[in-house]
């Protein structure tokens, strides 16, 4: 592509006792006669930790070094301050995290990239699953995936499949396994990679998945190597425990439309899977809390039919009384046990789904956590599902972890109902309660988590630790758990000699794999505990996790990998971070210092009339979005084409509670011959949920609603208004400047046309001022760009318009064809505007915005 040829790409995976060690090697050559930028993109599983990266250019290797995050950050910022660009970027996706590096390669020179990452494969639905993202973006002469698996217990079955695998490609997957070894190879030729006989596009684009399971003659397996042990526990053929499930569902207004429709769809499918031994109920929370039945109900055919009718009628209303909803669910389970309504030996779980933040009842998240933990008292796991990006995910995760559950993000895609159903399937078959694996205290130190509220069918418990005496070679474990019919209790024993015998025939074990498995699992659990901890406890957990991350060279949320790479004879630093799941997608991206313009101590009318500051984000006109990228001294633009009446979410900050939505209007008389109708913003709704404050702006009037009080103005007024949490200045018939809450400021420009104009109507434009005062979790069509964004322009060439050249843009690890053009900035002159040069992204910002533009359509202004 563009003179760069990837002539070799190999993905080599070695799996020993569920622990996967993966090396991706990519070799490229610059076939051009000038130096070119070469990109190396890899999507990694979210559960993986990068352990190594290097680049080899003309025989010289440039390695990555893993450092404490703050140390790495200082080194990185020093490079950025010198005007150097980032070398490595990490962005968070749905199943994967993206690792990217770019480097300039001289004409006829070669570069080799090598990335290593490790992960412990989890068992779900009776299979271990390894996920490999395949996307070379071009035909590769030597492409190969090779997976070698060694399991001391023996392998029972082995599968390999790909979303891109056709019938022809299926025959290329070579799969063999016998006893303890499994091998998979996928090596398509150039012709087999083509989308058609003479095409240059590659069919290799999608997910390649390996699944397998191991033999189990006993419920568990103990392995001891070099002073460390790992204990795998996965009993089979146990009767399932009856379960009691309370679904706590957010029905606030923000769930309207597709979200509530998908929730109904998922719940109906879940009702089909509930067994007659189970008890269940529904709690709905908007401004008020509603329930299906007063008590938990047995899943009889009659009750299930009645529940289906109830679910079909679930609709949205009101705000978000999350506290009231979850406490009602806990009370319902407590009453079920106290009143002997449910079997004493049954597993109870609470599954809460929400897309927003608490704003009715108790809205302080720390206070909610305290009350919920006290009410549950460790009796039931709490699973929190965060729908979309408007949730305070940290709050949901912390509350779930404090109550022996977990949080999961439900992505607002077309398959959201399947995501909900898939999560329920994971926890729908409890087989044991209060499972505890006990090891001799005087022999073992640094034990990972060894007690579990529930054990679910098809999963596996993994416990690791190290011996106080490195020479010890045997271990005894006591296992105890409560099953459906009786108590499971037994003792198992293993010695190092048995493990060594199993490994004698093995040729491709990588290093001290059990020690690394222990370190991986320990770091993962320390980070999880850290989420729910505070004060000194949090500091201690952080210190332990950091120490292990550095010792074993893992890129975790506490460490970063720094790469110093050659470019134009200057050292250039890059940084790779491990993203964390927060309020909005892409939080793991490397953040540049973002130059922001501020409202200085002069009147807003003077500020808007003076020369425009360098950097801003705005939406105006038809509607045209302008996104400044200060470090490039440039801007990116895109349009959104939607029908009149559509309401678009422009800004949504779950932390400050500020949202901005805009409703589109069209021309007075639609042009039947035009493919796309002109649309503009005819109404803007700005709200601060925490202050119970709403501002509605139309070309006719401005309305402020503070609780039950309403105040109205027209554009003929010249007004300066100050009240708690709000400063509003209206410059007669021109614009208004608004400051809310933490000081975030917006300017709204009024566009007026001739009243008897046969086609056009008055409309509005929105310009952000102090957007840096919104949180990092801010999202929306405009809000997502309050986080810094970087891009690279390649191959500028003539376009269809001789005045507007086209180019290739690399942004968010996507390759887009963009056009150089101009958009209007109307702050100074609402009638004529000022031309702003920018790179225009086509097709509703596809590849630039997160998701697709229809994801940002909401049901109403508020």
Helices and strands as residue ranges (DSSP letters): E 4-16, E 19-30, E 36-45, E 49-57, E 60-68, H 69-81, E 88-92, E 96-105, E 110-120, E 123-124, E 127-135, E 142-150, E 155-162, H 167-170, E 174-178, E 181-186, H 190-193, E 205-214, E 220-225, E 228-233, E 243-250, G 253-255, H 258-273, E 279-285, E 289-291, E 297-298, H 301-312, H 322-338, E 347-354, H 365-376, E 381-387, H 393-402, E 407-410, H 416-427, E 430-439, E 444-445, E 451-456, E 461-467, E 474-482, E 487-495, H 496-503, H 513-532, H 535-551, E 559-567, E 570-577, H 604-609, E 617-620, E 624-629, G 630-632, E 634-639, E 647-653, E 658-666, E 679-688, G 689-691, E 693-698, E 701-706, E 709-714, E 719-723, E 726-731, E 735-740, E 744-751, E 763-768, G 771-773, G 783-786, E 791-801, E 804-811, E 814-825, E 834-841, H 842-845, G 853-856, E 857-858
